Amino acid sequence: MKIAISGAGVAGPTLAYWLLRAGHEPTLIERAPQPRTGGYIIDFWGVGFTVAERMGLLPDICDAGYKVREVRLVDGQGRKTGGFSTELFRVSLDDRFISVPRSQLADAIYRSIEGRCEALFGETVTALSDHGDRVDLTLAKSGSRVFDLVIGTDGQHSAIRRLAFGPEARFERDIGYRVAAFEADGYAPRDELVYVSHAKPGRQLARFAERDGRTLFLFVFAADHLDDAESHHADARRKTLQRVFGDFGWEAPKILAALDAARDLYFDRVSQIVMPAWSTGRVALLGDAAACVSLLAGEGCGLAMAEAYVLAGELARAGTDHTRAFGQYEQRLRPLIATKQAAARKFAGAFAPRTAFGLWTRNQATKLMAWRPLAQFFLGRDLRDDFDLPDYGL
Ligand SMILES: Cc1cc2nc3c(=O)[nH]c(=O)nc-3n(C[C@H](O)[C@H](O)[C@H](O)COP(=O)(O)OP(=O)(O)OC[C@H]3O[C@@H](n4cnc5c(N)ncnc54)[C@H](O)[C@@H]3O)c2cc1C
């Protein structure tokens, strides 16, 4: 089948890889002029790790990744107030856990299909018409195209979801935080293999030192209302961060100065997408477009890869019966995603507490993680994916 995939982030190219294996003809349609860079470092484990292994990507991902040693919470003077060793994550997950910059994970996936399928960059779908036996797409630059199926992998603010299911507001659950991330060269201090984080009520700023003298920074802050105006223009985003973190103390003045020179700033709402159905007719959604779990789940990339693998596998199993494939794909994955979304919502208060007492409690709680049996009990329960990836023989 000719299958249009809107969005070449993490889910889109993973889907293209598995569709190619099954003998289909995917076309990637990506709004950005080239694969997007930017974003923070993400933790990668579970079902996504297994899919990457089946794609032969683990050597590249592990080369680009980091075996982080510690999460260190510090006060305004940089003194340690809490945190834990991440060794426990690795032990709980049999060493199948790596931290990797989001841009490098996306790059490794994209390279696995580069040149093997049509990829339209700087392009987007502006209209969609499902005729039952085919879907007509109108593309902003290339005009009309006809496909057998259309898959929306265009992220949290998916255009395919809007065109096929309705406005974003209907499906978005705002968790009440904003997130921003950028990368800078030559920042000091550096603490190799340590996530260093300082928080004040409702605000958190973290840094992680990468190879080649680069550092990644992550801002998270409470914002109770959905406000799009701030997030559409790079300058407005920078101003928002300057305003919110201007009096934050710690290393904020130096980090905000580095932000002025940053090429790429990732800025978004921390929200989840909850849809009553992940497909309609010949159109399906996957990844953040279908069921964004949010930054707080820590596993958005891995889950998106697992969804792509299962959707391609079910299409291969169902032959031309895409309705059956779409149904099986959703039925298999919905319980796992619902569990992850619920866990992320529960975690929100602990991730970036809004009160001084909440912050103190969180810092104390992280110290308990030093007691291995307790940590393994909690980590094991929340980290392990309760899902057996089928073998589709692809
Ligand atoms: C630049 C960037 C940085 C990120 N940084 C972080 C981070 O630091 N921490 C974190 O937890 N999550 C981050 N995310 C989100 C995370 O990557 C996703 O949760 C996860 O990868 C799920 O994958 P996805 O493929 O569904 O969505 P994404 O990886 O978000 O990919 C969606 C793709 O669709 C493209 N797209 C959007 N709209 C259209 C359109 N109308 N037409 C065509 N293409 C479109 C986007 O440009 C993007 O390439 C980031 C996403 C991006 C795009």
The ligand as a MOL file (V3000), in Angstrom:
LIG
                    3D

  0  0  0     0  0            999 V3000
M  V30 BEGIN CTAB
M  V30 COUNTS 53 58 0 0 0
M  V30 BEGIN ATOM
M  V30 1 C 12.3880 19.2810 18.4710 0
M  V30 2 C 11.7280 18.4410 19.5310 0
M  V30 3 C 12.2940 18.3840 20.8010 0
M  V30 4 C 11.6990 17.6120 21.8100 0
M  V30 5 N 12.2710 17.5790 23.0480 0
M  V30 6 C 11.7280 16.8420 24.0270 0
M  V30 7 C 12.3220 16.7940 25.3230 0
M  V30 8 O 13.3180 17.4530 25.6090 0
M  V30 9 N 11.7550 16.0090 26.2660 0
M  V30 10 C 10.6340 15.2660 25.9920 0
M  V30 11 O 10.1520 14.5550 26.8610 0
M  V30 12 N 10.0480 15.2930 24.7760 0
M  V30 13 C 10.5630 16.0700 23.7910 0
M  V30 14 N 9.9590 16.1240 22.5660 0
M  V30 15 C 8.7720 15.2940 22.3460 0
M  V30 16 C 9.1970 13.8670 22.0890 0
M  V30 17 O 10.1620 13.8610 21.0790 0
M  V30 18 C 7.9590 13.0620 21.7360 0
M  V30 19 O 7.2010 12.8860 22.9100 0
M  V30 20 C 8.2610 11.6670 21.2290 0
M  V30 21 O 9.3440 11.6830 20.3910 0
M  V30 22 C 7.0620 11.0960 20.4970 0
M  V30 23 O 7.3710 11.0390 19.1300 0
M  V30 24 P 6.4770 11.5540 17.9460 0
M  V30 25 O 7.2070 11.1020 16.7450 0
M  V30 26 O 5.0680 11.1860 18.1750 0
M  V30 27 O 6.5160 13.1420 18.0260 0
M  V30 28 P 7.7180 14.1400 17.7100 0
M  V30 29 O 9.0130 13.5250 18.0310 0
M  V30 30 O 7.3270 15.4030 18.4070 0
M  V30 31 O 7.6630 14.3430 16.1270 0
M  V30 32 C 6.6240 15.0020 15.4560 0
M  V30 33 C 7.1490 15.4780 14.1090 0
M  V30 34 O 6.0690 15.9770 13.3420 0
M  V30 35 C 6.4420 17.1970 12.7370 0
M  V30 36 N 5.2320 17.9650 12.4910 0
M  V30 37 C 4.4960 18.6910 13.3690 0
M  V30 38 N 3.4450 19.2350 12.7570 0
M  V30 39 C 3.5000 18.8620 11.4590 0
M  V30 40 C 2.6780 19.0900 10.3340 0
M  V30 41 N 1.5910 19.8590 10.4170 0
M  V30 42 N 3.0270 18.5360 9.1550 0
M  V30 43 C 4.1490 17.7500 9.0430 0
M  V30 44 N 4.9630 17.5190 10.0850 0
M  V30 45 C 4.6420 18.0500 11.2780 0
M  V30 46 C 7.3870 17.8320 13.7420 0
M  V30 47 O 8.2180 18.8020 13.1420 0
M  V30 48 C 8.1660 16.6200 14.2300 0
M  V30 49 O 9.2740 16.3500 13.4230 0
M  V30 50 C 10.5030 16.8940 21.5360 0
M  V30 51 C 9.9290 16.9560 20.2640 0
M  V30 52 C 10.5200 17.7170 19.2670 0
M  V30 53 C 9.8960 17.7820 17.8860 0
M  V30 END ATOM
M  V30 BEGIN BOND
M  V30 1 1 1 2
M  V30 2 1 2 3
M  V30 3 2 2 52
M  V30 4 2 3 4
M  V30 5 1 4 5
M  V30 6 1 4 50
M  V30 7 2 5 6
M  V30 8 1 6 7
M  V30 9 1 6 13
M  V30 10 2 7 8
M  V30 11 1 7 9
M  V30 12 1 9 10
M  V30 13 2 10 11
M  V30 14 1 10 12
M  V30 15 2 12 13
M  V30 16 1 13 14
M  V30 17 1 14 15
M  V30 18 1 14 50
M  V30 19 1 15 16
M  V30 20 1 16 17
M  V30 21 1 16 18
M  V30 22 1 18 19
M  V30 23 1 18 20
M  V30 24 1 20 21
M  V30 25 1 20 22
M  V30 26 1 22 23
M  V30 27 1 23 24
M  V30 28 2 24 25
M  V30 29 1 24 26
M  V30 30 1 24 27
M  V30 31 1 27 28
M  V30 32 2 28 29
M  V30 33 1 28 30
M  V30 34 1 28 31
M  V30 35 1 31 32
M  V30 36 1 32 33
M  V30 37 1 33 34
M  V30 38 1 33 48
M  V30 39 1 34 35
M  V30 40 1 35 36
M  V30 41 1 35 46
M  V30 42 1 36 37
M  V30 43 1 36 45
M  V30 44 2 37 38
M  V30 45 1 38 39
M  V30 46 1 39 40
M  V30 47 2 39 45
M  V30 48 1 40 41
M  V30 49 2 40 42
M  V30 50 1 42 43
M  V30 51 2 43 44
M  V30 52 1 44 45
M  V30 53 1 46 47
M  V30 54 1 46 48
M  V30 55 1 48 49
M  V30 56 2 50 51
M  V30 57 1 51 52
M  V30 58 1 52 53
M  V30 END BOND
M  V30 END CTAB
M  END
